[in-house]
Amino acid sequence: KVAYLKGAGDKIAESLRNIGIELTEFTPEELRLETIKNYPTLIVGIRAFNVHPSLAFKNKILWEYVEMGGNVIVQYNTSRGFDSAIMAPYPLSISRDRVTDEDSNVTFLDTTHPIFNTPNTISSVDFEGWVQERGLYFASRWDSKYTPLLSLNDPGENPKKGSLLVADYGKGKFIFTGLSFFRELPAGVPGAFRLFANLISYGK
């Protein structure tokens, strides 16, 4: 059972249902602690904080949910004119960093981390067959409470470590990702599904 907070429109909810995940979609207007607290994981849709001004204050509901033991996955938001402090429980800055080469190398910064091992063992094979890009609007600066898990870059550019960050908050988990799941899941990329399933399962 997964809760999905609608963003700017993507096919991730539909894609997850296609692999048998029971998913309930919510609008920001429907976001209340009592409506989401029984879901182990809540996924925030792409650009949700960009397009829903109410999340600038309703975000506190998300952090309370995490504090109680929930797992929140925040996907990318665009950086222009955006206060990225509202999209995470600890300080986090979003940049225009992206990796456009869908075949670029991916370095695992901690191969023992649960996100790479439970329930699926994730390896470089899972980053084969990606379409259009690796990701976009990565984090550029973050609080020491976050752990970066991947390093990747386009050929000739410096490594970027802000595509997948995790942090403990209270009893729960917070995940930020700029990886392009919104492209990969509708395209049926197996490795992207396997990794996203691990994000959903993190801490459970």
Disulfide bonds with the S-S distance in Angstrom:
none
